[in-house]
Every structure is written in structure tokens, then in C-alpha cells.
Amino acid sequence: MVQRSAARYVQNDYHYTSSVTNMLRELKWSTLEQCRYQASLTMLHKIHNKQVNVDHSHLTTTLNNKFLIPHSKTKHHMNSFFPRAIQLWNELPIEIKDAPTVPAFASGLNSFMLFN
């Protein structure tokens, strides 16, 4: 809702028949959902590469640099950071996951999200 209001403000177009969706496309803004995905995946990349001090001993990797999704007994846990981010991570191509730096990871992630 805030993003849509901001698009109207930036475009200075408040007419009721104007398409805010077209305004967002024209501005080439990422959706807030995409921003959340990028932030979660970037943090998981930093954790995986030991660039932040977060205990990741419970994370188990498999082939192709995938993580096993932790067992969850509740929806609350399943929607918490690690299970949610790991599901997104496991969908990424190996080239993006193996990026050596955060900027390289972010660049690969941006181009991957453009095509999905």
C-alpha cells in the first residue's frame, strides 16, 4: 500500500483511472516481497560464508550447496527465518549460491529474479 502511494507521488498522478501497476513497472521498482526475499537470501549467504556471527551449526548442506530444511512442528517455526530462507535458497542456481562476495551474489540474485 505504501509503495503504491509512493509511486503515485513520484509520478504525480492521482487520477482514479490511472494504473498504479503500470506506474510501478515504469519506475522499475522491485516489489516489497522481492525486497524481503533478497534480504533473506543475502543474510543466508553471509551466514553460510561466515561473514556474520550467527550460529549455523544446525544447518546441513547437501549436493549442489543446498540446505536441508529444519523439521518444524508448528507453522510459526516453518515461517521463521531459517526454514523460509532455506526454501528460497534451494531454488537458486548453483552459480549464484557459490558467489564469492556479497555484491556478486546480489548481482546474480537480481538477474535471477528478473527472469522468474
Phi, psi and omega in degrees: 000316180295318181296321180293320177295321179295323179296317177298318181296312182297319180278349183053047182228103183250012182292139186291342178267357180287141181270115179290328177300317177294324177298316180297319177298316181297322179283345181059041178273140172289151175287161179295328176297316178297322178297319178295317178300314180298318180295317180296315182292324177295318178296318179296322176298317179295319179296314182298324181264014176056040178265351173229152184271077178234133180295119179237021181295337180278353180273130180243128179262153177239197177299156179059027175059037176263152176258147170283134180283127181299145178293135181234133176265342183231158176294327181299315179290320181298331179265007178281177191305301189297309179300320181292313181292325180294322177300317178293317181302315184294343178274348182284149174293152183300327182297324180286316181298327183272010180302133185285334182232163178296316178298322178294320178297313181297320179296314178296321180294318178299314181291326178295319182289333177294326184267358179248000000 
